[in-house]
Amino acid sequence: MGKYIPVLIALAALAALALLLTCCGEKEKSGPPDKAQDTADAGYKQITQEEAALMMQKDDGHIIIDVRRQDEFDGGHIPGAVCIPNESIGTDMPEGLPDLEQIILVYCRSGRRSREASQKLADIGYTNVYEFGGIIDWKGEVVKDDIPDLPKLSCVLVIDAGDRKIYAGFEDNPSAAAFKEKLNEGPVTVALSDYGGFEKVGELPWTLPASDGEITAEPGDIILYQGNRICFYYGENTYNFTRIAKTGGAMAESMKEVFGGENAPAQVTLYLEWGE
């Protein structure tokens, strides 16, 4: 029996070693899954930029989407890409992506927004979403679209008095600029009352910065008073206030006729009209 003891000891040692290796292997398997597994579980696939470049060469109906903002896209993007900002992707199918089975290659600047966008697309139901990081790591070509120079636009103030419309040009001062900014958000309706037999006055829904100085207002002038009152002059008056817009010629006569007449409007709607 003694001669078998060394053999038994050796077998016991091998068994213990095998058990130890098995335990270690199980611990490794119980660790966190790799990134590829993570994205597969999320419903989209993460690929390298080299893999993305190869996929772009295939004629398989794929689409490349850049999920950065439009201004970032205009500054340079991958050829053939279209801009669908991450912020614009919600729970409905984005316009421009009508096919849930289309191959979609997604990138952004650094990779954060492209992962967010890919997850949202997968949640919507797109089945072939491939995310490949950010353009800052892109080794391929980057292009800028030729954007034609747009004509400079100007705007006029429209005073809608119901059956009559009066058009006025803005003055060049901070008060007029602030007034335009407010009207650019949408039209505003102002109730009017007569004052002094030379103006119609209405209260604005906001207060504007004043650029007051002593001036003589004339028929056709639009005046800002105390920052939150707008005055439409059909007569004359000298005071400290700010002219923000002005009509001339026939329009000034219209102002006098409309606001100084017996059937003067009880309210007007103000808005901007744009043109070259």
MIDOSE-1310 file (N, C-alpha, C; in nm, 2 decimals, decimal comma, always signed):
residues 276
mgky	+0,08/-0,12/+0,00/+0,00/+0,00/+0,00/+0,09/+0,12/+0,00; +0,20/+0,12/+0,07/+0,28/+0,24/+0,08/+0,34/+0,29/-0,05; +0,35/+0,19/-0,14/+0,41/+0,24/-0,27/+0,31/+0,32/-0,35; +0,18/+0,31/-0,32/+0,08/+0,39/-0,40/+0,06/+0,53/-0,34
ipvl	+0,11/+0,55/-0,22/+0,08/+0,68/-0,16/+0,13/+0,80/-0,24; +0,25/+0,80/-0,30/+0,30/+0,91/-0,38/+0,21/+0,94/-0,50; +0,16/+0,83/-0,56/+0,07/+0,84/-0,68/-0,06/+0,91/-0,63; -0,12/+0,86/-0,52/-0,24/+0,92/-0,47/-0,22/+1,07/-0,44
iala	-0,11/+1,11/-0,38/-0,08/+1,25/-0,35/-0,08/+1,33/-0,48; -0,01/+1,28/-0,58/+0,00/+1,35/-0,71/-0,14/+1,37/-0,77; -0,22/+1,26/-0,77/-0,36/+1,27/-0,82/-0,44/+1,38/-0,75; -0,43/+1,38/-0,62/-0,50/+1,48/-0,53/-0,46/+1,62/-0,57
alaa	-0,33/+1,64/-0,59/-0,28/+1,77/-0,62/-0,33/+1,82/-0,76; -0,33/+1,73/-0,86/-0,39/+1,76/-0,99/-0,54/+1,80/-0,98; -0,61/+1,72/-0,90/-0,75/+1,75/-0,88/-0,78/+1,89/-0,82; -0,69/+1,92/-0,72/-0,71/+2,05/-0,66/-0,67/+2,16/-0,76
lall	-0,57/+2,14/-0,84/-0,53/+2,24/-0,94/-0,64/+2,26/-1,04; -0,70/+2,15/-1,09/-0,81/+2,16/-1,18/-0,93/+2,23/-1,13; -0,96/+2,21/-1,00/-1,07/+2,28/-0,93/-1,05/+2,43/-0,92; -0,92/+2,46/-0,89/-0,88/+2,60/-0,88/-0,90/+2,67/-1,01
ltcc	-0,85/+2,61/-1,12/-0,86/+2,67/-1,25/-1,01/+2,69/-1,30; -1,09/+2,59/-1,26/-1,23/+2,60/-1,29/-1,30/+2,72/-1,23; -1,26/+2,74/-1,10/-1,32/+2,85/-1,02/-1,28/+2,98/-1,08; -1,15/+2,99/-1,12/-1,10/+3,11/-1,18/-1,17/+3,14/-1,31
geke	-1,19/+3,04/-1,39/-1,26/+3,06/-1,51/-1,40/+3,11/-1,50; -1,47/+3,05/-1,39/-1,60/+3,10/-1,37/-1,61/+3,24/-1,32; -1,50/+3,28/-1,25/-1,50/+3,42/-1,20/-1,48/+3,52/-1,32; -1,40/+3,47/-1,42/-1,38/+3,56/-1,53/-1,50/+3,57/-1,61
ksgp	-1,58/+3,46/-1,62/-1,70/+3,46/-1,70/-1,81/+3,55/-1,64; -1,80/+3,56/-1,50/-1,90/+3,64/-1,43/-1,87/+3,79/-1,43; -1,76/+3,83/-1,50/-1,73/+3,97/-1,50/-1,82/+4,04/-1,60; -1,80/+4,18/-1,62/-1,88/+4,26/-1,70/-1,86/+4,22/-1,85
pdka	-1,97/+4,22/-1,93/-1,96/+4,19/-2,07/-1,89/+4,29/-2,14; -1,83/+4,26/-2,26/-1,75/+4,35/-2,33/-1,85/+4,45/-2,40; -1,79/+4,56/-2,46/-1,87/+4,66/-2,52/-1,95/+4,61/-2,64; -1,90/+4,52/-2,72/-1,97/+4,47/-2,83/-2,10/+4,40/-2,78
qdta	-2,09/+4,33/-2,67/-2,20/+4,26/-2,61/-2,30/+4,36/-2,56; -2,25/+4,47/-2,50/-2,34/+4,57/-2,45/-2,43/+4,63/-2,56; -2,36/+4,67/-2,67/-2,44/+4,74/-2,77/-2,53/+4,64/-2,84; -2,49/+4,51/-2,85/-2,58/+4,41/-2,91/-2,71/+4,40/-2,83
dagy	-2,69/+4,40/-2,70/-2,81/+4,39/-2,61/-2,89/+4,51/-2,62; -2,83/+4,63/-2,65/-2,90/+4,75/-2,66/-2,98/+4,76/-2,79; -2,95/+4,68/-2,89/-3,03/+4,68/-3,01/-2,96/+4,74/-3,13; -2,83/+4,79/-3,11/-2,75/+4,84/-3,22/-2,61/+4,78/-3,21
kqit	-2,53/+4,80/-3,32/-2,40/+4,74/-3,32/-2,30/+4,85/-3,32; -2,19/+4,83/-3,25/-2,08/+4,93/-3,25/-1,97/+4,87/-3,33; -1,92/+4,95/-3,43/-1,82/+4,90/-3,52/-1,70/+5,00/-3,52; -1,59/+4,96/-3,57/-1,47/+5,05/-3,58/-1,50/+5,14/-3,70
qeea	-1,42/+5,25/-3,71/-1,43/+5,34/-3,82/-1,38/+5,27/-3,95; -1,28/+5,18/-3,94/-1,24/+5,11/-4,05/-1,35/+5,02/-4,11; -1,42/+4,96/-4,02/-1,53/+4,87/-4,07/-1,64/+4,96/-4,13; -1,66/+5,08/-4,07/-1,76/+5,17/-4,13/-1,72/+5,22/-4,27
almm	-1,59/+5,25/-4,29/-1,55/+5,29/-4,42/-1,57/+5,18/-4,52; -1,55/+5,06/-4,49/-1,57/+4,95/-4,58/-1,72/+4,94/-4,62; -1,80/+4,95/-4,52/-1,95/+4,94/-4,54/-2,00/+5,05/-4,63; -1,93/+5,17/-4,62/-1,97/+5,28/-4,70/-1,94/+5,26/-4,85
qkdd	-1,85/+5,17/-4,88/-1,82/+5,14/-5,02/-1,92/+5,04/-5,09; -2,01/+4,98/-5,01/-2,10/+4,89/-5,06/-2,23/+4,96/-5,12; -2,28/+4,90/-5,22/-2,40/+4,95/-5,28/-2,52/+4,87/-5,22; -2,55/+4,90/-5,10/-2,66/+4,82/-5,03/-2,77/+4,91/-4,98
ghii	-2,78/+5,03/-5,03/-2,88/+5,12/-4,98/-2,87/+5,18/-4,84; -2,74/+5,17/-4,79/-2,72/+5,23/-4,66/-2,73/+5,38/-4,66; -2,74/+5,43/-4,54/-2,75/+5,58/-4,52/-2,65/+5,61/-4,40; -2,58/+5,72/-4,42/-2,49/+5,77/-4,32/-2,55/+5,89/-4,25
idvr	-2,57/+5,89/-4,12/-2,63/+6,00/-4,06/-2,54/+6,07/-3,96; -2,53/+6,20/-3,96/-2,45/+6,28/-3,87/-2,55/+6,34/-3,77; -2,53/+6,30/-3,64/-2,63/+6,35/-3,54/-2,58/+6,47/-3,47; -2,49/+6,54/-3,52/-2,45/+6,67/-3,46/-2,55/+6,78/-3,50
rqde	-2,53/+6,90/-3,45/-2,61/+7,01/-3,49/-2,59/+7,05/-3,63; -2,68/+7,12/-3,69/-2,67/+7,16/-3,83/-2,54/+7,25/-3,85; -2,51/+7,34/-3,76/-2,40/+7,43/-3,78/-2,27/+7,35/-3,77; -2,26/+7,24/-3,69/-2,15/+7,15/-3,69/-2,13/+7,08/-3,82
fdgg	-2,25/+7,03/-3,87/-2,25/+6,95/-3,99/-2,20/+7,04/-4,11; -2,25/+7,17/-4,11/-2,20/+7,26/-4,21/-2,06/+7,29/-4,21; -2,00/+7,28/-4,09/-1,85/+7,30/-4,08/-1,77/+7,19/-4,13; -1,82/+7,08/-4,17/-1,75/+6,96/-4,23/-1,81/+6,83/-4,18
hipg	-1,83/+6,74/-4,28/-1,89/+6,61/-4,25/-1,84/+6,51/-4,35; -1,87/+6,38/-4,32/-1,83/+6,27/-4,40/-1,91/+6,28/-4,53; -1,85/+6,26/-4,65/-1,92/+6,26/-4,78/-2,05/+6,17/-4,78; -2,16/+6,23/-4,83/-2,28/+6,15/-4,84/-2,36/+6,15/-4,72
avci	-2,31/+6,20/-4,61/-2,39/+6,20/-4,48/-2,50/+6,30/-4,49; -2,61/+6,27/-4,41/-2,72/+6,36/-4,39/-2,73/+6,40/-4,25; -2,77/+6,52/-4,22/-2,78/+6,57/-4,08/-2,91/+6,54/-4,02; -2,91/+6,46/-3,91/-3,03/+6,44/-3,83/-2,99/+6,46/-3,69
pnes	-3,00/+6,58/-3,63/-2,95/+6,60/-3,50/-3,00/+6,51/-3,39; -2,92/+6,47/-3,30/-2,96/+6,38/-3,19/-3,08/+6,43/-3,12; -3,08/+6,57/-3,10/-3,19/+6,63/-3,02/-3,32/+6,62/-3,09; -3,32/+6,60/-3,23/-3,45/+6,59/-3,30/-3,50/+6,45/-3,30
igtd	-3,43/+6,35/-3,26/-3,48/+6,21/-3,26/-3,56/+6,19/-3,13; -3,68/+6,15/-3,15/-3,76/+6,12/-3,03/-3,81/+5,98/-3,03; -3,94/+5,96/-3,02/-3,99/+5,82/-3,02/-4,06/+5,78/-3,15; -4,07/+5,88/-3,25/-4,12/+5,85/-3,38/-4,01/+5,84/-3,48
mpeg	-4,05/+5,77/-3,59/-3,95/+5,76/-3,70/-3,91/+5,89/-3,76; -3,78/+5,93/-3,76/-3,74/+6,06/-3,81/-3,77/+6,07/-3,96; -3,80/+6,19/-4,01/-3,82/+6,21/-4,15/-3,69/+6,18/-4,22; -3,69/+6,11/-4,33/-3,57/+6,07/-4,40/-3,52/+5,93/-4,37
lpdl	-3,59/+5,87/-4,27/-3,55/+5,73/-4,24/-3,68/+5,65/-4,24; -3,74/+5,62/-4,36/-3,87/+5,56/-4,36/-3,86/+5,40/-4,35; -3,74/+5,35/-4,37/-3,72/+5,20/-4,37/-3,66/+5,15/-4,24; -3,73/+5,07/-4,16/-3,68/+5,02/-4,04/-3,57/+4,92/-4,06
eqii	-3,56/+4,86/-4,18/-3,45/+4,76/-4,20/-3,33/+4,82/-4,28; -3,34/+4,95/-4,31/-3,22/+5,01/-4,38/-3,10/+5,01/-4,29; -2,98/+4,99/-4,36/-2,85/+4,99/-4,28/-2,82/+5,14/-4,25; -2,81/+5,17/-4,13/-2,79/+5,31/-4,08/-2,65/+5,32/-4,01
lvyc	-2,56/+5,40/-4,07/-2,43/+5,43/-4,01/-2,44/+5,56/-3,94; -2,41/+5,56/-3,81/-2,43/+5,68/-3,72/-2,30/+5,73/-3,66; -2,28/+5,86/-3,67/-2,16/+5,92/-3,61/-2,19/+6,06/-3,56; -2,11/+6,11/-3,47/-2,12/+6,25/-3,42/-1,99/+6,31/-3,41
rsgr	-1,96/+6,39/-3,31/-1,83/+6,46/-3,30/-1,73/+6,36/-3,23; -1,77/+6,31/-3,11/-1,68/+6,23/-3,03/-1,73/+6,09/-3,00; -1,86/+6,07/-3,03/-1,91/+5,93/-3,00/-2,02/+5,93/-2,90; -2,04/+6,03/-2,82/-2,14/+6,03/-2,71/-2,28/+6,04/-2,77
rsre	-2,30/+6,15/-2,86/-2,44/+6,17/-2,92/-2,47/+6,05/-3,01; -2,37/+6,00/-3,08/-2,40/+5,89/-3,18/-2,45/+5,77/-3,10; -2,40/+5,74/-2,98/-2,45/+5,63/-2,90/-2,59/+5,65/-2,86; -2,61/+5,78/-2,81/-2,75/+5,81/-2,77/-2,85/+5,80/-2,88
asqk	-2,81/+5,85/-3,00/-2,90/+5,85/-3,12/-2,92/+5,70/-3,16; -2,82/+5,62/-3,16/-2,83/+5,48/-3,20/-2,92/+5,41/-3,11; -2,92/+5,43/-2,98/-3,00/+5,37/-2,89/-3,15/+5,41/-2,91; -3,17/+5,54/-2,94/-3,31/+5,58/-2,97/-3,36/+5,52/-3,09
ladi	-3,28/+5,51/-3,20/-3,32/+5,45/-3,32/-3,36/+5,30/-3,30; -3,27/+5,24/-3,22/-3,30/+5,09/-3,20/-3,43/+5,08/-3,12; -3,46/+5,17/-3,02/-3,58/+5,17/-2,95/-3,70/+5,19/-3,03; -3,69/+5,27/-3,14/-3,80/+5,30/-3,23/-3,83/+5,17/-3,31
gytn	-3,73/+5,09/-3,34/-3,75/+4,97/-3,41/-3,66/+4,94/-3,53; -3,56/+5,03/-3,55/-3,46/+5,01/-3,66/-3,37/+4,89/-3,62; -3,35/+4,81/-3,72/-3,28/+4,68/-3,69/-3,14/+4,67/-3,74; -3,10/+4,77/-3,81/-2,96/+4,76/-3,87/-2,89/+4,89/-3,84
vyef	-2,87/+4,93/-3,72/-2,81/+5,05/-3,68/-2,66/+5,02/-3,64; -2,57/+5,09/-3,70/-2,43/+5,07/-3,67/-2,36/+5,20/-3,63; -2,31/+5,21/-3,51/-2,25/+5,33/-3,45/-2,10/+5,32/-3,46; -2,04/+5,43/-3,51/-1,89/+5,42/-3,53/-1,82/+5,54/-3,48
ggii	-1,87/+5,60/-3,37/-1,79/+5,70/-3,30/-1,80/+5,84/-3,36; -1,69/+5,92/-3,35/-1,69/+6,06/-3,38/-1,60/+6,10/-3,49; -1,64/+6,21/-3,56/-1,56/+6,26/-3,67/-1,42/+6,31/-3,63; -1,40/+6,34/-3,50/-1,27/+6,38/-3,46/-1,16/+6,27/-3,48
dwkg	-1,21/+6,14/-3,49/-1,11/+6,03/-3,51/-1,12/+5,98/-3,66; -1,20/+6,04/-3,74/-1,22/+6,00/-3,88/-1,09/+6,02/-3,96; -1,04/+5,92/-4,02/-0,92/+5,93/-4,11/-0,95/+5,96/-4,25; -1,08/+5,94/-4,29/-1,12/+5,96/-4,43/-1,15/+6,10/-4,47
evvk	-1,22/+6,12/-4,58/-1,24/+6,25/-4,63/-1,35/+6,32/-4,55; -1,34/+6,45/-4,54/-1,44/+6,54/-4,48/-1,47/+6,65/-4,58; -1,59/+6,68/-4,60/-1,63/+6,78/-4,70/-1,72/+6,88/-4,64; -1,73/+7,00/-4,71/-1,83/+7,10/-4,67/-1,92/+7,12/-4,79
ddip	-2,05/+7,14/-4,76/-2,14/+7,17/-4,87/-2,12/+7,31/-4,91; -2,14/+7,33/-5,04/-2,13/+7,47/-5,10/-2,27/+7,54/-5,06; -2,26/+7,63/-4,97/-2,38/+7,70/-4,93/-2,38/+7,84/-5,00; -2,47/+7,87/-5,09/-2,47/+8,00/-5,16/-2,50/+8,11/-5,06
dlpk	-2,44/+8,23/-5,09/-2,46/+8,35/-5,01/-2,60/+8,39/-5,02; -2,67/+8,40/-4,91/-2,81/+8,44/-4,91/-2,82/+8,59/-4,91; -2,92/+8,64/-4,98/-2,94/+8,78/-4,98/-2,98/+8,83/-4,84; -2,93/+8,95/-4,81/-2,96/+9,00/-4,67/-3,11/+9,04/-4,67
lscv	-3,17/+9,01/-4,56/-3,31/+9,04/-4,55/-3,33/+9,16/-4,46; -3,43/+9,24/-4,49/-3,47/+9,35/-4,41/-3,62/+9,33/-4,37; -3,66/+9,40/-4,27/-3,80/+9,38/-4,23/-3,86/+9,52/-4,21; -4,00/+9,52/-4,22/-4,07/+9,65/-4,19/-4,18/+9,61/-4,09
lvid	-4,22/+9,71/-4,02/-4,33/+9,70/-3,92/-4,46/+9,71/-3,99; -4,55/+9,61/-3,97/-4,68/+9,61/-4,02/-4,78/+9,65/-3,91; -4,86/+9,75/-3,93/-4,96/+9,79/-3,83/-5,09/+9,75/-3,89; -5,15/+9,65/-3,85/-5,28/+9,60/-3,90/-5,39/+9,65/-3,82
agdr	-5,46/+9,75/-3,89/-5,58/+9,81/-3,82/-5,71/+9,76/-3,86; -5,71/+9,63/-3,91/-5,83/+9,57/-3,95/-5,85/+9,58/-4,10; -5,92/+9,69/-4,15/-5,94/+9,71/-4,29/-5,83/+9,79/-4,36; -5,73/+9,83/-4,28/-5,61/+9,91/-4,33/-5,49/+9,85/-4,27
kiya	-5,38/+9,85/-4,35/-5,25/+9,81/-4,31/-5,15/+9,93/-4,34; -5,07/+9,96/-4,24/-4,98/+10,07/-4,25/-4,84/+10,01/-4,23; -4,74/+10,05/-4,32/-4,61/+9,99/-4,31/-4,51/+10,10/-4,27; -4,42/+10,06/-4,18/-4,33/+10,16/-4,12/-4,19/+10,10/-4,12
gfed	-4,09/+10,19/-4,14/-3,95/+10,14/-4,13/-3,89/+10,17/-3,99; -3,81/+10,08/-3,95/-3,75/+10,09/-3,81/-3,64/+10,19/-3,81; -3,63/+10,25/-3,69/-3,52/+10,34/-3,66/-3,40/+10,26/-3,62; -3,28/+10,32/-3,63/-3,16/+10,25/-3,59/-3,12/+10,29/-3,45
npsa	-3,18/+10,22/-3,35/-3,14/+10,25/-3,22/-3,17/+10,12/-3,14; -3,12/+10,11/-3,01/-3,14/+9,99/-2,93/-3,28/+9,95/-2,91; -3,37/+10,06/-2,89/-3,51/+10,03/-2,86/-3,58/+9,96/-2,98; -3,55/+10,02/-3,10/-3,61/+9,96/-3,22/-3,56/+9,81/-3,24
aafk	-3,43/+9,79/-3,21/-3,37/+9,65/-3,23/-3,44/+9,56/-3,13; -3,46/+9,60/-3,01/-3,53/+9,51/-2,91/-3,67/+9,49/-2,95; -3,74/+9,59/-3,00/-3,88/+9,58/-3,05/-3,89/+9,47/-3,16; -3,79/+9,48/-3,25/-3,79/+9,38/-3,36/-3,77/+9,24/-3,31
ekln	-3,68/+9,22/-3,21/-3,66/+9,09/-3,16/-3,78/+9,03/-3,09; -3,86/+9,12/-3,02/-3,98/+9,07/-2,96/-4,08/+9,03/-3,07; -4,10/+9,11/-3,17/-4,20/+9,08/-3,28/-4,15/+8,96/-3,36; -4,02/+8,94/-3,36/-3,98/+8,82/-3,44/-4,03/+8,69/-3,37
egpv	-4,07/+8,70/-3,25/-4,13/+8,58/-3,18/-4,27/+8,56/-3,22; -4,33/+8,66/-3,28/-4,47/+8,65/-3,32/-4,55/+8,78/-3,31; -4,66/+8,79/-3,37/-4,74/+8,91/-3,37/-4,79/+8,95/-3,22; -4,82/+9,07/-3,20/-4,88/+9,12/-3,08/-4,99/+9,21/-3,10
tval	-5,10/+9,20/-3,03/-5,21/+9,29/-3,04/-5,22/+9,38/-2,92; -5,24/+9,51/-2,96/-5,24/+9,62/-2,86/-5,37/+9,69/-2,86; -5,43/+9,71/-2,74/-5,55/+9,79/-2,73/-5,51/+9,94/-2,72; -5,59/+10,02/-2,79/-5,55/+10,17/-2,80/-5,65/+10,26/-2,73
sdyg	-5,60/+10,37/-2,69/-5,68/+10,48/-2,64/-5,62/+10,61/-2,69; -5,71/+10,71/-2,70/-5,66/+10,84/-2,76/-5,60/+10,93/-2,65; -5,50/+11,01/-2,68/-5,44/+11,10/-2,59/-5,41/+11,23/-2,65; -5,46/+11,33/-2,60/-5,43/+11,47/-2,64/-5,47/+11,51/-2,78
gfek	-5,54/+11,43/-2,85/-5,59/+11,46/-2,98/-5,48/+11,46/-3,08; -5,37/+11,39/-3,05/-5,26/+11,38/-3,15/-5,19/+11,24/-3,16; -5,24/+11,15/-3,07/-5,18/+11,02/-3,07/-5,27/+10,91/-3,02; -5,25/+10,79/-3,06/-5,32/+10,67/-3,00/-5,21/+10,60/-2,93
vgel	-5,25/+10,56/-2,80/-5,15/+10,49/-2,71/-5,20/+10,35/-2,67; -5,10/+10,26/-2,67/-5,13/+10,12/-2,62/-5,02/+10,07/-2,54; -5,05/+9,98/-2,45/-4,95/+9,92/-2,36/-4,90/+9,79/-2,42; -4,77/+9,78/-2,42/-4,70/+9,66/-2,48/-4,70/+9,55/-2,37
pwtl	-4,68/+9,42/-2,41/-4,68/+9,32/-2,31/-4,54/+9,30/-2,24; -4,44/+9,38/-2,28/-4,31/+9,38/-2,23/-4,25/+9,52/-2,22; -4,14/+9,53/-2,15/-4,07/+9,66/-2,14/-3,95/+9,66/-2,22; -3,93/+9,76/-2,30/-3,81/+9,77/-2,39/-3,71/+9,87/-2,34
pasd	-3,59/+9,86/-2,37/-3,49/+9,96/-2,33/-3,52/+10,09/-2,40; -3,51/+10,20/-2,33/-3,55/+10,33/-2,38/-3,42/+10,40/-2,43; -3,44/+10,48/-2,54/-3,33/+10,57/-2,59/-3,38/+10,71/-2,60; -3,43/+10,76/-2,49/-3,50/+10,88/-2,49/-3,42/+11,01/-2,52
geit	-3,48/+11,10/-2,59/-3,43/+11,23/-2,62/-3,54/+11,32/-2,66; -3,52/+11,45/-2,65/-3,63/+11,54/-2,68/-3,65/+11,55/-2,83; -3,76/+11,51/-2,88/-3,79/+11,51/-3,02/-3,93/+11,56/-3,04; -3,96/+11,61/-3,17/-4,09/+11,65/-3,20/-4,15/+11,54/-3,29
aepg	-4,25/+11,47/-3,24/-4,31/+11,36/-3,31/-4,41/+11,42/-3,41; -4,42/+11,36/-3,53/-4,50/+11,41/-3,64/-4,59/+11,30/-3,68; -4,70/+11,33/-3,76/-4,78/+11,22/-3,82/-4,70/+11,12/-3,89; -4,72/+10,99/-3,85/-4,65/+10,88/-3,91/-4,54/+10,83/-3,82
diil	-4,51/+10,89/-3,71/-4,41/+10,84/-3,61/-4,47/+10,74/-3,52; -4,39/+10,64/-3,49/-4,43/+10,54/-3,39/-4,33/+10,55/-3,28; -4,38/+10,59/-3,16/-4,30/+10,63/-3,05/-4,31/+10,53/-2,93; -4,19/+10,51/-2,87/-4,19/+10,43/-2,74/-4,18/+10,52/-2,63
yqgn	-4,28/+10,51/-2,53/-4,29/+10,60/-2,42/-4,28/+10,51/-2,29; -4,19/+10,55/-2,20/-4,17/+10,48/-2,07/-4,14/+10,34/-2,09; -4,09/+10,30/-2,20/-4,04/+10,16/-2,22/-4,14/+10,06/-2,25; -4,27/+10,08/-2,21/-4,37/+9,98/-2,24/-4,50/+10,03/-2,30
ricf	-4,50/+10,15/-2,35/-4,61/+10,21/-2,42/-4,57/+10,25/-2,56; -4,66/+10,21/-2,66/-4,63/+10,25/-2,80/-4,74/+10,35/-2,84; -4,69/+10,45/-2,91/-4,77/+10,56/-2,95/-4,77/+10,58/-3,10; -4,89/+10,59/-3,16/-4,90/+10,61/-3,30/-4,95/+10,76/-3,32
yyge	-4,86/+10,84/-3,38/-4,89/+10,98/-3,39/-4,96/+11,01/-3,52; -5,07/+11,09/-3,50/-5,14/+11,15/-3,62/-5,14/+11,30/-3,61; -5,08/+11,35/-3,51/-5,05/+11,49/-3,49/-4,91/+11,52/-3,45; -4,88/+11,64/-3,39/-4,75/+11,67/-3,34/-4,74/+11,69/-3,19
ntyn	-4,62/+11,66/-3,14/-4,60/+11,68/-3,00/-4,45/+11,67/-2,97; -4,40/+11,76/-2,88/-4,26/+11,76/-2,85/-4,24/+11,71/-2,71; -4,16/+11,60/-2,69/-4,14/+11,55/-2,55/-4,01/+11,46/-2,56; -3,97/+11,41/-2,44/-3,86/+11,32/-2,42/-3,91/+11,17/-2,44
ftri	-3,89/+11,11/-2,55/-3,92/+10,97/-2,57/-3,84/+10,92/-2,69; -3,87/+10,80/-2,74/-3,79/+10,73/-2,84/-3,87/+10,70/-2,96; -3,82/+10,74/-3,08/-3,89/+10,70/-3,20/-3,83/+10,57/-3,24; -3,92/+10,47/-3,26/-3,87/+10,33/-3,29/-3,91/+10,30/-3,44
aktg	-4,00/+10,37/-3,50/-4,03/+10,34/-3,64/-4,10/+10,47/-3,69; -4,10/+10,47/-3,83/-4,16/+10,59/-3,89/-4,21/+10,56/-4,03; -4,32/+10,62/-4,06/-4,38/+10,61/-4,20/-4,35/+10,75/-4,27; -4,37/+10,75/-4,40/-4,35/+10,87/-4,47/-4,45/+10,88/-4,59
gama	-4,46/+11,00/-4,64/-4,54/+11,02/-4,76/-4,69/+10,98/-4,74; -4,73/+10,89/-4,83/-4,88/+10,85/-4,83/-4,91/+10,77/-4,70; -4,81/+10,69/-4,66/-4,83/+10,61/-4,53/-4,85/+10,70/-4,41; -4,78/+10,82/-4,41/-4,80/+10,91/-4,30/-4,94/+10,97/-4,30
esmk	-4,99/+11,00/-4,42/-5,12/+11,04/-4,44/-5,22/+10,94/-4,40; -5,19/+10,81/-4,43/-5,28/+10,70/-4,38/-5,28/+10,69/-4,23; -5,17/+10,71/-4,17/-5,16/+10,71/-4,02/-5,25/+10,82/-3,96; -5,25/+10,94/-4,02/-5,33/+11,05/-3,98/-5,48/+11,02/-4,00
evfg	-5,50/+10,96/-4,12/-5,64/+10,93/-4,15/-5,70/+10,82/-4,06; -5,62/+10,71/-4,04/-5,67/+10,60/-3,97/-5,68/+10,63/-3,82; -5,58/+10,68/-3,76/-5,58/+10,70/-3,61/-5,64/+10,83/-3,57; -5,66/+10,93/-3,66/-5,72/+11,05/-3,62/-5,87/+11,06/-3,66
gena	-5,92/+10,96/-3,73/-6,05/+10,97/-3,77/-6,15/+10,93/-3,67; -6,28/+10,95/-3,70/-6,39/+10,92/-3,61/-6,40/+10,77/-3,58; -6,36/+10,69/-3,68/-6,37/+10,55/-3,66/-6,24/+10,48/-3,64; -6,16/+10,55/-3,56/-6,02/+10,50/-3,53/-6,03/+10,36/-3,46
paqv	-5,94/+10,27/-3,49/-5,95/+10,13/-3,44/-5,92/+10,13/-3,29; -5,99/+10,04/-3,22/-5,97/+10,02/-3,08/-5,85/+9,94/-3,04; -5,80/+9,87/-3,14/-5,68/+9,79/-3,13/-5,61/+9,77/-3,26; -5,48/+9,73/-3,26/-5,41/+9,70/-3,38/-5,32/+9,58/-3,35
tlyl	-5,29/+9,51/-3,45/-5,20/+9,39/-3,44/-5,07/+9,43/-3,51; -4,96/+9,41/-3,45/-4,82/+9,45/-3,50/-4,74/+9,32/-3,53; -4,68/+9,32/-3,64/-4,59/+9,21/-3,68/-4,49/+9,25/-3,78; -4,40/+9,16/-3,81/-4,29/+9,19/-3,91/-4,32/+9,13/-4,04
ewge	-4,28/+9,20/-4,14/-4,28/+9,15/-4,28/-4,14/+9,16/-4,34; -4,09/+9,04/-4,39/-3,95/+9,04/-4,43/-3,95/+9,04/-4,58; -3,84/+9,10/-4,63/-3,81/+9,10/-4,78/-3,66/+9,13/-4,80; -3,62/+9,12/-4,93/-3,48/+9,15/-4,96/-3,46/+9,30/-4,96
